[in-house]
Amino acid sequence: MSNHSVKSNNTIMLMLIWVVVTFFTVAAFFLLDIEKVYINFWRLFFVLLTEFVLCGGLYYTMTQRNLFASAGLYTALTLYAVLAFGGCFFIDIFDGRLGVFIVYELAVAGMLIMIASLILVFDKKIQNDNRRAADYLNSQNFNIPKRGDF
């Protein structure tokens, strides 16, 4: 089986999992005895947004071939999921203040964007440094003994 078909199978599986999780999230919201008030609709929105961001982030990290970007983005996505889902599931800490809840969720998403951007910037620098080091090593004649050397 080729590497391309494995990646496309993983992508299809990830998208299928995202669709199923989204379906069950929406179904649970409307079928369970959840009071249909503004804050709960916002909570549903942010849960769905978090699921979407996680799926997109996991897809992106699956396409990365280097360890720094993958590990960094996995860590950032995990932190984002804990904070975002935590804010949605422990809504009582906001004491019914919708504005504070929305600002919290947007701040958590903003932190993810900043951390992911920094990870990608440093990853690009690491790739460039590695490429320069490899070019330097390949351009030298390290294997040719110098006069008088063995």
KAJOPE-V323976 format. One line per field, one symbol per residue. psi: psi as a letter, one per 30 degrees, with the letter a starting at -180 (. if undefined). burial: b if it has 24 or more other C-alpha atoms within 12 Angstrom, else e. A space follows every 10 residues. Layout:
psi = ???
burial = ???
This chain:
psi = kleeeeeeee eeeeeeeeee eeeeeeeeef flikkileee eeeeefeeee eeeeeeeeee fffkfleeee eeeeeeeeee eeeeeeeefh ffffhgjeee eeeeeeeeee eeeeeeeeee eeeeeeeeee eeeeeeeffl iffkklkfl.
burial = eeeeeeeeee eeebeeebee ebeebeeeee eeeeeeeebb ebbbbbbbbb bbbbbebbbb bbeeeeebbb ebbbebbbeb bebbbbbbee beeeeeeeee bbebbeebbe ebeeebeebb eebeeeeeee eeeeeeeeee eeeeeeeeee
